[in-house]
Amino acid sequence: MKLSDLKSSGHWPTLLTAFLYFDFSFMVWTLLGALGPQIAETLHLTAGQKGMMVAVPILGGAILRLALGLLVDRIGAKTTGIMAQLVVMAALACGWVFGLKDFNATLIFGFVLGVAGASFAVALPQAGRWYPPNMQGVVLGLAGAGNVGVVLDSLIAPRLAAVYGWQAVFGFALIPAILTFAVYAIFSKDAPGVIVKKKLSDYVRLLKEKDAHWFCFYYTVSFGGFVGLASYYNLYFRSEFGLSAVHAGDFAAACTFVGALARPIGGAISDRIGGIRSMIVLYCVAGGLLLIASGVHSFWPNLILFLGVSTTLGMCNGSIFQLLPQRFGKDMGVMTGLVGCGGGIGGFYLASSLGLTKQAFGSSSLGFIAFAVLCFVAVTGLALVKTRWRTTWGAMTGGRV
């Protein structure tokens, strides 16, 4: 398939607006992480409160992703997307006008920003439904490339906060929010045809499948690790190495950027050697690098190690979605919601645990070690299921497992 085929098939304005919506939403979703050092200094937050502040938006996105997914099937993706963007803009306006007066206010504000993180359940189905099965990989890859928004806020938000104050950043965020909303409302369209509505019973039915639990766990570790670190990097580099908020944001952006770029690479490698083999290697490397990083307290070696961690976890995300359609091809909508929820829970756990261990022990090392253990548990799980997967559904899909 050629990229030029996108013009002659489907609806490219919807694909473009889905990308923009997803990109801006991911930027807003992790905004508290990007502004974490400045907000924490103003509100005098403890290390544990800092971790919780950046973790709550991830949890909100995990929970609300299921709700928005169900809403898409009932009132349409475009209407759901418009409603979600209005909620996010209202939250940004309140944050700009009233500020965040205390720790509890940051938690409430962060949970509402989870609506932005739940955009995954709106933008991807809306774009994908316009295109035939043989184009789903590139279409969802292009729409999903919007996670680069995590990089943008780490680069831009601390700089704006340094000049105008962090409260003003919420106001500045309304500018791209309004532009994105206008473009989305004017140019995006719902795909024609009847959509099979998902029900809560569909989620319950799939949760009875052992493999569904395995995939949720694998994504809890890989995407949870990626987004949890992306949200915590600014706080980590500032507290551990005394960097300014702006410089901490720059290095956080670098780590997150390589992880975002690595996702399609992981999927491509899995197509060649099989997702199981790829995931075993990637989890081992990520776990090993986390263990080493937990004991290294020099900036440049630490930065190199975390660049490696984000890269391998990003590649592992791609590997999981190379296997998922082969196992749950008929239930991809529901399974995407389930594994996405698992990933958000993993991100909440990692970001909050790093803050709590920092507060309790003066270092986040134990938090990194605990997550490294989860990586090796995932390897053990793959070793347990690989033979069954390859000899059952894997033998019938025609793809590499």
Salt bridges, closest charged atoms under 4 A:
GLU41 OE2 - ARG238 NH2 2.39
ASP73 OD1 - ARG129 NH2 2.91
ASP73 OD2 - LYS198 NZ 2.83
ASP202 OD1 - ARG205 NH2 3.94
GLU209 OE1 - ARG327 NH2 2.98
ASP211 OD2 - ARG327 NE 2.72
ASP211 OD1 - ARG388 NH2 2.81
GLU240 OE2 - LYS358 NZ 3.07
ASP250 OD1 - ARG159 NH1 2.64
ASP331 OD1 - ARG205 NH2 3.03
